[in-house]
């Protein structure tokens, strides 16, 4: 008895050869294409000539590719992003002091071992003003990589690893920034208060209470109360204090008590009339007024809590060719012009102020 031959599925190449053979031997023209040719063509199109093991590998690769795409879309996979595509100050930063010794150590570590933890960014809705990517967390790491890039003459450290997040709102981005700094490298007492005050000033939160609650929700009630005092120090003296970030918790609280006692103008006057070169000298200048306040009751007109900043009204940002954006800010007490961008520095602001003063003081004939 003859041994039966096991049927095998023809390969795609074999099916194609069969189809071409039919095409050569069959007359062509309208209505002359044989049905078997269509059957063969359809079989070739839907056939899977791969062995079972290879088909399983292909299916697994397809599943992994889908999972990878989903992870990228959720911001779970770090990307290499050009450092010049990232705007560090699109959000008002909570950290205002970078310790030089710590920055040198961080630069040395990144240069020797690479960046161990990616930064976090998001794609703002207004890239023309805020840049292609806006920084959420990793201000020190980005600053270190930019410093290394400058030290190499722009030839190295051109990109930085970053998670591209999709926050639901600007408030979520600010919360993420504060939480990251609280966990990795704690903010100073003053910086905590400043973060809350600036979030209200920028219109992220409608009141100081909500800003403190949202930004420092994990803190105790007593700690949140202290942060409101730190915010008051920034609101009243942020433009006058030279070494604010070096104030201790107790010093911040004593200074806030002096402000509530109605000594804000006296404190500003004494700071303005002294040349201050160290944190110790600055506190020595403040101490007499702080001690004076501790001997009197608080000013009843101020209430028991720091003032709640009103929401501000902002104009449309104007983007300049040098990457700087300017924006009009209207508050109950007056108007301000807000400058943003990597090129903004104290020298530029001084020139702008001098020009504004010239325009306002110019006498018309």
Buried (B, 14 or more C-beta within 10 A) or exposed (E): EEEEEEEEEBEBEBBBEBBEEBBEEEEEEEEEBEEEBEEBBEBBEEBEBEEEEEEEEEEEEEEEEEEEEEEEEEBEBBBEBEBBBBBBBBBBBBBBEEEEEEBEEBBEEBBEEEBEEBBBBBEBEEBEBBBBBBBBBBBBBBBBBBBBBEEEEEEEBBBBBBBBBEBEEBBBBBBBBBBBBBEEEEBBBBBBBBBBBBBBBBBBBEEBBBBBBBBBEEBEEEEBEBBBBBBBBBBBBBEBBBBBBBBEBEBBBBBBBBBBBBBBEBBBEBBEEEEBEEBEBBBEBBEEBBEEBEEEEBBEEBEEBBBBBBBBEBEEBEBEEEBBBBBBBEEEEEEEEBBBBBEBEEEBEEEBEEEEEEEEEEEEE
